[in-house]
Amino acid sequence: MSFFGEFKAFAMKGNVIDLAVGVVIGAAFGKIVNSLVESIIMPVVGILIGKVDFKSLMAKVGDAEIKYGLFIQATVEFIIVAFAIFLVVRTINRFKKEEPAPAAPALTTSEQLLVEIRDELKKQ
């Protein structure tokens, strides 16, 4: 198989396409959550703990600026995104609960006799 034929077979597998869709949707979902955190949640948290703007929190060491406020904000964003994804996956899993396999139908009289004969033959 040629290189391009092999690549085409790989790219057209269902898992690769599903993964691509997941990445695109995940990126869009991430933008929504980032906007929620930056525009709504972090300002409220800042007000609650004393009018702190997390983006401006930093420590100067010589000429370097250590922007730990951005790290705090990124951590909060991660926790919110992870929690939201957890809730979505949990909800989907509830809908996907598998139904138990149907019970095997009862054996007819002739089938039951055949089973008993088989078992007796195994004993010998």
VEXPA-62239 format. One line per field, with one value per residue (C-alpha): residue number from 1; residue in one letter; x, y, z. Coordinates in Angstrom, 2 decimals, m for minus. Layout:
N
i = NUM, ...
aa = A, ...
east = X, ...
north = Y, ...
up = Z, ...
This chain:
124
i = 1, 2, 3, 4, 5, 6, 7, 8, 9, 10, 11, 12, 13, 14, 15, 16, 17, 18, 19, 20, 21, 22, 23, 24, 25, 26, 27, 28, 29, 30, 31, 32, 33, 34, 35, 36, 37, 38, 39, 40, 41, 42, 43, 44, 45, 46, 47, 48, 49, 50, 51, 52, 53, 54, 55, 56, 57, 58, 59, 60, 61, 62, 63, 64, 65, 66, 67, 68, 69, 70, 71, 72, 73, 74, 75, 76, 77, 78, 79, 80, 81, 82, 83, 84, 85, 86, 87, 88, 89, 90, 91, 92, 93, 94, 95, 96, 97, 98, 99, 100, 101, 102, 103, 104, 105, 106, 107, 108, 109, 110, 111, 112, 113, 114, 115, 116, 117, 118, 119, 120, 121, 122, 123, 124
aa = M, S, F, F, G, E, F, K, A, F, A, M, K, G, N, V, I, D, L, A, V, G, V, V, I, G, A, A, F, G, K, I, V, N, S, L, V, E, S, I, I, M, P, V, V, G, I, L, I, G, K, V, D, F, K, S, L, M, A, K, V, G, D, A, E, I, K, Y, G, L, F, I, Q, A, T, V, E, F, I, I, V, A, F, A, I, F, L, V, V, R, T, I, N, R, F, K, K, E, E, P, A, P, A, A, P, A, L, T, T, S, E, Q, L, L, V, E, I, R, D, E, L, K, K, Q
east = 0.00, 1.33, 2.11, m0.92, m3.19, m2.03, m2.60, m6.09, m6.98, m5.71, m7.49, m10.81, m11.00, m13.96, m11.86, m9.71, m12.73, m14.43, m11.27, m11.08, m14.69, m14.00, m10.99, m12.91, m15.87, m13.50, m11.73, m15.03, m16.21, m12.91, m13.42, m16.89, m15.62, m12.63, m15.00, m17.21, m14.25, m12.56, m15.71, m17.92, m16.37, m12.93, m14.26, m16.79, m14.09, m11.86, m14.62, m15.36, m11.74, m11.06, m11.18, m8.22, m7.53, m5.80, m4.24, m2.29, m0.85, 2.90, 6.17, 9.29, 12.60, 15.28, 14.12, 11.85, 8.13, 6.58, 2.91, 1.38, m2.05, m2.29, m1.42, m4.19, m6.67, m5.56, m5.91, m9.44, m10.32, m8.97, m10.99, m14.18, m13.58, m12.78, m15.90, m18.11, m16.73, m17.26, m20.91, m21.41, m19.76, m21.69, m24.97, m24.15, m23.19, m26.53, m28.34, m26.10, m26.80, m26.90, m30.00, m29.42, m29.21, m32.50, m32.80, m32.29, m35.61, m36.77, m35.78, m38.41, m38.95, m36.93, m34.08, m34.09, m33.85, m30.95, m29.12, m29.61, m28.34, m25.28, m24.54, m24.83, m22.48, m19.92, m19.98, m19.00
north = 0.00, 3.46, 6.07, 8.18, 5.13, 4.16, 7.70, 7.77, 4.48, 5.87, 9.22, 7.67, 5.41, 6.27, 6.86, 9.51, 11.44, 11.15, 12.44, 15.40, 16.33, 16.01, 18.30, 20.98, 20.84, 20.79, 23.91, 25.73, 24.58, 25.76, 29.24, 29.43, 28.35, 30.71, 33.58, 32.54, 32.40, 35.62, 37.72, 36.48, 34.12, 35.67, 39.24, 37.96, 35.98, 39.06, 41.19, 38.58, 38.40, 42.13, 43.58, 41.60, 41.42, 38.05, 38.97, 41.77, 39.69, 39.29, 39.27, 41.00, 39.22, 41.43, 42.26, 39.20, 39.28, 36.14, 36.39, 34.00, 35.63, 34.27, 30.84, 31.09, 32.09, 29.25, 26.78, 27.97, 27.74, 24.18, 23.11, 24.59, 23.00, 19.62, 19.80, 20.79, 17.95, 15.56, 16.60, 16.18, 12.73, 11.66, 12.71, 10.91, 7.75, 7.76, 7.75, 5.00, 2.46, m0.93, m2.99, m6.46, m9.25, m11.02, m14.27, m17.43, m18.94, m21.98, m25.33, m27.51, m31.01, m32.60, m30.10, m30.81, m34.56, m33.98, m31.95, m34.75, m37.35, m35.18, m34.83, m38.59, m39.27, m36.84, m38.73, m41.99
up = 0.00, m0.85, 1.77, 0.84, 0.72, 4.17, 5.43, 3.91, 5.62, 8.92, 8.61, 7.67, 10.72, 12.91, 16.01, 14.35, 13.11, 16.51, 18.17, 15.77, 16.51, 20.23, 20.02, 18.11, 20.49, 23.47, 22.22, 21.77, 25.21, 26.69, 25.24, 26.77, 30.18, 29.99, 29.27, 32.19, 34.55, 33.38, 33.04, 35.86, 38.40, 39.03, 39.44, 41.99, 43.82, 43.76, 45.28, 47.95, 49.11, 49.04, 45.53, 44.22, 40.49, 40.11, 36.76, 38.37, 41.22, 40.75, 42.58, 41.30, 41.61, 40.15, 36.63, 36.42, 37.18, 38.63, 37.67, 40.16, 39.75, 36.20, 37.57, 40.17, 37.47, 35.15, 38.04, 38.80, 35.09, 34.96, 37.99, 36.52, 33.09, 34.66, 36.83, 33.89, 31.76, 34.67, 34.88, 31.12, 31.04, 34.15, 32.55, 29.29, 31.18, 32.99, 29.65, 28.28, 31.03, 29.46, 29.87, 31.28, 28.74, 28.27, 30.16, 28.14, 27.08, 29.03, 27.55, 25.98, 27.32, 24.53, 25.02, 28.75, 28.06, 25.66, 28.31, 30.86, 28.35, 27.62, 31.30, 31.86, 28.93, 30.39, 33.68, 31.96
